[in-house]
Every structure is written in C-alpha cells, then in structure tokens.
Amino acid sequence: MRIAVVAPSCPLKREAAEAVEACAAERTGVQLVIHPQCFLSDGHFAGTDRQRLAALREVMGDPSIDAVWFARGGYGSNRIAEAAVWNLPPAALAKSYLGYSDGGFLLAALQRAGARVAHGPIPQDVLREQGQAAVERALDWLVGGADHSVEGKLNGPAFAFNLTVLSCLLGTGIEPDLTGNELLIEEVDEEHYRIDRLMFHLTGSAAVRRCAGIRLGRCYVPENDRPFGSDEEAIVRDWCERSGIAYRGRADIGHDAGNKVVPFPVRC
C-alpha cells in the first residue's frame, strides 16, 4: 500500500517526516511517499497556492497511490479546497483521505465529491507527547480500517471538525450536509468567549440544525483577561438547548495524541 503525504496548509517539519517514515517502515507492504512540496515555504504556507494545489492534485490523480494523508494543520487548505475537487479524475475517488484541523476544509470538499475521508491524526502529531501512538492509530486506519482507531462513542454516521473551521465552512460551496449525522467538534487556542460566539454561529445555521446531535471533543482554552463564567461544555450545552439540537456528550477527539479517527459518511 502506498500512502502519499502532502501539505495543503503549512510546511511539515523534517524531524516529523523522519519519525513517521520510521513508523511506516516497520509495516510490511506499506510505503510512505512524502511529497517534496511538504518542505516548501512561502510565507505562512508550504509553498504557493499553486504549488500546494498541484502537489495535492498530483497524488490524487496517481493510480499507484492508495491513500492521501495531510501532513499537518495550520492555515491554508481553504484557499485551494474548491479547486482541488474540480473535475476529479477517477483515481481520486478510489483513495482514502485523512487529516484534521485546517485539513477539515479539504475533508468537507472531498466528502461532497464522493471520496472516502476521515478526521484523524496527522504526521506532524508524531512530535507531540505520545505522538507515535497517534501516528500508529492513523496508519492502522489507513491500511486496514482498524476499528480500534475509530472513536467508539458514535451513534451512526458522523462528521468531525475543528469548531473554527466548521464555522468558516458554513454558507460556502463546500459546506457539509450534516442531515441526520452526528457532529463532533473540538477547539484549540480559543478563549471561552470565542467558543461561545462560534457556537452562536454554529447553532444558528440551518445546516447544523439538521444534524442528529452534537458531541464535544477536547478544547484547549487559553486564559482570558477576565473569567467567562462557564466552561466549554456548559457553553455547548447552552447553545444546543437554545437551538433545539441534541447534546450527546463528550467525544474522544482533539488537538492531542489521543485524537481518534472519525470516518465521514460516503456520499453517493
């Protein structure tokens, strides 16, 4: 099995690439193909929009590649997401795609196009504490669809997104169709008042109100200059109650090494 790594957002650190290659090398029949574009730099991004899009389209269209793994998050995949799924070659829909955080823009676009996608750990995660376990979990899912890699609390088909990314997706041409599906959300580096504001936007969306319910993953919240008065779970519960969306408890996802895989429903 050949797994291509591309960086639609920010550059991949070389030490992360080397560590993930070592993990993959221990598996029989698995070849990790890290695209040179992962190490490009153009300001904030792993190369220009054109370079990042070209690398992604190259591996998507390559029949010898079985899966595409987004190298890391950061910011930037939204700038190429719609173009990435324009007039897809048949080989692109025969692959699996894995990522999270900023990669959620591409997951949404690819799922709408009919691809098999999932939220889950990325190569850069290997540099986190216990990050090798996260990478092993991702490889287990990419290679064999391992059940132990998947979030175990799901009640049927589900989507998983970073809260800020999902808020930015709403109302766009790649907005996910959440109808009848669970929605898992997580957040990092946003104060409680910002989470509250994001939940106002999220639960006010007709698209989100059609979901089967919301589960809250882990949130890593910086200290604000004044206490908000409630934590992230209380905030999410409150906005779910206000909007009539079922709150279904916690989810085992987040910006950490414990992040579990959440396969999206395949759209015909």
C-alpha positions as CSV (number, residue, x, y, z in Angstrom):
1,M,0.0,0.0,0.0
2,R,1.3,3.5,-1.0
3,I,0.3,6.4,1.2
4,A,1.1,9.9,-0.1
5,V,1.8,12.8,2.3
6,V,1.1,16.3,1.1
7,A,0.9,19.6,2.9
8,P,-2.1,21.7,1.9
9,S,-1.5,24.2,4.7
10,C,1.8,24.7,6.5
11,P,5.2,23.0,6.0
12,L,5.9,19.7,7.6
13,K,8.9,19.6,9.9
14,R,11.7,17.3,8.7
15,E,12.1,15.6,12.1
16,A,8.4,14.7,11.9
17,A,8.8,13.4,8.4
18,E,11.7,11.2,9.5
19,A,9.9,9.9,12.6
20,V,6.7,9.0,10.6
21,E,8.8,7.3,7.9
22,A,10.4,5.1,10.6
23,C,6.9,4.1,11.8
24,A,5.7,3.2,8.3
25,A,9.0,1.3,7.6
26,E,8.1,-1.2,10.3
27,R,5.0,-2.2,8.5
28,T,5.1,-4.9,5.8
29,G,3.8,-3.8,2.4
30,V,3.4,-0.1,3.4
31,Q,5.3,2.6,1.5
32,L,5.1,6.2,2.7
33,V,5.6,8.7,-0.1
34,I,6.3,12.2,1.3
35,H,5.9,14.7,-1.4
36,P,8.8,17.3,-1.6
37,Q,6.2,20.1,-1.6
38,C,5.8,19.3,2.2
39,F,9.0,21.2,2.8
40,L,8.4,24.2,0.7
41,S,7.9,27.6,2.3
42,D,6.1,30.7,1.0
43,G,5.3,33.0,3.9
44,H,2.9,31.1,6.2
45,F,2.3,28.3,3.7
46,A,4.0,25.1,2.4
47,G,4.5,26.7,-1.0
48,T,2.3,29.0,-3.0
49,D,-1.4,28.2,-3.5
50,R,-0.5,26.9,-7.0
51,Q,2.3,24.6,-5.7
52,R,0.1,23.2,-2.9
53,L,-2.8,22.6,-5.2
54,A,-0.5,21.0,-7.8
55,A,1.0,18.6,-5.3
56,L,-2.4,17.6,-4.0
57,R,-3.9,17.1,-7.5
58,E,-0.8,15.1,-8.5
59,V,-1.2,12.5,-5.7
60,M,-5.0,12.5,-6.0
61,G,-4.7,11.5,-9.7
62,D,-1.9,9.0,-9.3
63,P,-3.4,5.5,-9.6
64,S,-0.5,4.0,-7.7
65,I,-1.4,6.0,-4.6
66,D,-3.9,4.3,-2.3
67,A,-4.4,7.0,0.3
68,V,-3.6,10.6,0.9
69,W,-2.5,11.9,4.3
70,F,-2.5,15.6,5.1
71,A,0.9,16.4,6.7
72,R,-0.4,19.0,9.2
73,G,-2.8,21.7,10.0
74,G,-2.2,25.4,10.5
75,Y,-3.9,27.5,7.8
76,G,-4.3,27.4,4.1
77,S,-6.2,24.4,2.8
78,N,-9.4,26.5,2.4
79,R,-7.6,28.6,-0.3
80,I,-7.3,25.5,-2.6
81,A,-10.2,23.3,-1.4
82,E,-12.8,24.0,-4.1
83,A,-10.2,23.9,-6.9
84,A,-8.9,20.6,-5.5
85,V,-12.2,18.8,-6.2
86,W,-12.9,20.3,-9.6
87,N,-13.3,17.7,-12.3
88,L,-11.8,14.9,-10.3
89,P,-10.1,12.0,-12.1
90,P,-11.5,8.5,-11.4
91,A,-8.3,7.6,-9.4
92,A,-9.0,10.4,-6.9
93,L,-12.3,8.8,-5.7
94,A,-10.7,5.4,-5.2
95,K,-8.5,6.6,-2.3
96,S,-8.9,7.3,1.4
97,Y,-8.0,10.8,2.8
98,L,-7.1,11.5,6.4
99,G,-6.5,14.8,8.3
100,Y,-8.0,17.2,10.8
101,S,-7.8,20.8,12.0
102,D,-7.2,23.0,8.9
103,G,-7.5,19.9,6.8
104,G,-11.2,19.9,7.6
105,F,-11.8,22.2,4.6
106,L,-10.5,19.6,2.3
107,L,-12.3,16.8,4.1
108,A,-15.6,18.7,3.6
109,A,-14.9,19.3,-0.1
110,L,-13.7,15.7,-0.8
111,Q,-16.7,14.2,1.1
112,R,-19.1,16.3,-1.0
113,A,-17.3,15.0,-4.1
114,G,-17.9,11.4,-3.1
115,A,-14.4,10.5,-1.6
116,R,-13.8,8.3,1.5
117,V,-12.5,10.7,4.1
118,A,-11.9,10.8,7.8
119,H,-10.9,13.1,10.6
120,G,-7.8,11.7,12.3
121,P,-4.2,12.1,13.4
122,I,-1.6,13.7,11.0
123,P,2.1,13.2,10.5
124,Q,3.1,16.4,12.4
125,D,1.4,14.8,15.5
126,V,4.3,12.5,15.9
127,L,6.2,15.4,17.6
128,R,3.5,15.6,20.4
129,E,4.0,13.8,23.7
130,Q,3.0,10.1,22.9
131,G,2.6,11.2,19.3
132,Q,3.9,7.9,17.9
133,A,0.7,6.2,19.2
134,A,-1.4,8.8,17.3
135,V,0.5,8.1,14.1
136,E,0.2,4.3,14.6
137,R,-3.5,4.8,15.1
138,A,-3.8,6.7,11.8
139,L,-1.7,4.1,9.9
140,D,-3.9,1.3,11.3
141,W,-6.9,3.0,9.9
142,L,-5.4,3.9,6.5
143,V,-4.0,0.4,6.0
144,G,-6.9,-1.7,7.3
145,G,-9.7,0.5,8.5
146,A,-8.9,-0.7,12.1
147,D,-11.9,-0.4,14.4
148,H,-9.7,0.3,17.4
149,S,-8.6,3.5,15.7
150,V,-12.1,4.9,15.5
151,E,-13.9,7.0,18.1
152,G,-16.0,4.4,19.9
153,K,-19.0,6.5,21.1
154,L,-20.5,7.2,17.7
155,N,-24.2,6.6,17.2
156,G,-24.3,6.1,13.4
157,P,-22.6,8.2,10.7
158,A,-20.7,11.3,11.9
159,F,-18.7,14.3,10.9
160,A,-15.8,15.8,13.0
161,F,-14.4,19.3,12.6
162,N,-12.5,21.9,14.5
163,L,-15.1,24.5,15.6
164,T,-13.5,27.5,13.9
165,V,-13.0,25.6,10.6
166,L,-16.6,24.4,10.6
167,S,-17.9,27.9,11.4
168,C,-15.9,29.2,8.3
169,L,-17.3,26.3,6.1
170,L,-21.0,27.3,6.8
171,G,-22.6,29.0,3.8
172,T,-19.8,28.1,1.4
173,G,-19.9,25.9,-1.7
174,I,-18.2,23.1,0.3
175,E,-20.5,23.3,3.4
176,P,-21.0,19.7,4.6
177,D,-24.5,18.1,4.5
178,L,-24.9,17.2,8.2
179,T,-28.5,16.0,7.9
180,G,-29.2,13.1,10.2
181,N,-25.5,12.7,11.2
182,E,-23.7,13.3,14.5
183,L,-21.5,16.3,14.6
184,L,-18.3,16.2,16.6
185,I,-16.4,19.4,17.4
186,E,-13.2,20.3,19.1
187,E,-11.2,23.5,19.6
188,V,-7.7,24.8,20.4
189,D,-6.3,28.2,21.4
190,E,-9.7,30.0,21.6
191,E,-10.9,31.6,24.7
192,H,-14.3,30.7,26.2
193,Y,-16.0,33.8,24.9
194,R,-14.8,33.0,21.4
195,I,-16.2,29.4,21.8
196,D,-19.5,31.0,22.9
197,R,-19.5,33.2,19.8
198,L,-18.7,30.3,17.5
199,M,-21.5,28.2,19.0
200,F,-23.9,31.1,18.4
201,H,-23.0,31.0,14.7
202,L,-22.9,27.2,14.5
203,T,-26.3,26.5,16.2
204,G,-27.9,29.4,14.3
205,S,-27.2,27.6,11.0
206,A,-30.0,25.7,9.3
207,A,-27.4,23.2,8.1
208,V,-26.2,22.4,11.6
209,R,-29.8,22.3,13.0
210,R,-30.4,19.3,10.7
211,C,-27.7,17.2,12.4
212,A,-28.6,14.3,14.7
213,G,-26.8,15.9,17.6
214,I,-23.5,17.4,18.8
215,R,-20.7,15.8,20.7
216,L,-17.9,17.9,22.2
217,G,-14.3,16.9,21.9
218,R,-11.4,18.3,23.9
219,C,-10.9,22.1,23.9
220,Y,-7.6,23.7,24.9
221,V,-8.6,27.2,26.1
222,P,-6.1,30.0,26.9
223,E,-6.7,32.2,29.9
224,N,-8.7,35.3,29.1
225,D,-8.2,38.7,30.9
226,R,-11.5,38.1,32.8
227,P,-13.2,34.8,33.5
228,F,-16.1,34.0,31.2
229,G,-18.2,32.3,33.9
230,S,-18.8,28.9,32.3
231,D,-16.6,26.2,30.7
232,E,-16.7,24.9,27.2
233,E,-19.2,22.0,27.9
234,A,-21.6,24.4,29.6
235,I,-21.3,26.7,26.6
236,V,-22.1,23.9,24.1
237,R,-24.9,22.6,26.2
238,D,-26.5,26.0,26.5
239,W,-26.4,26.7,22.7
240,C,-27.7,23.2,21.9
241,E,-30.6,23.8,24.3
242,R,-31.3,27.2,22.8
243,S,-31.4,25.9,19.2
244,G,-33.1,22.5,19.8
245,I,-30.1,20.4,18.9
246,A,-29.5,17.3,21.0
247,Y,-26.3,17.4,23.1
248,R,-24.9,13.9,23.1
249,G,-21.9,14.2,25.5
250,R,-18.2,14.2,25.0
251,A,-16.1,12.8,22.1
252,D,-12.6,11.4,22.1
253,I,-11.1,13.9,19.6
254,G,-8.9,17.0,19.9
255,H,-5.6,18.6,19.1
256,D,-3.6,16.0,21.0
257,A,-2.1,12.5,20.7
258,G,-5.4,10.9,21.9
259,N,-7.3,12.1,18.8
260,K,-9.4,9.3,17.4
261,V,-10.4,8.6,13.8
262,V,-13.9,9.7,12.7
263,P,-14.8,8.3,9.2
264,F,-17.3,10.6,7.4
265,P,-20.3,9.0,5.6
266,V,-19.6,8.3,1.9
267,R,-21.7,10.5,-0.3
268,C,-23.1,8.9,-3.5
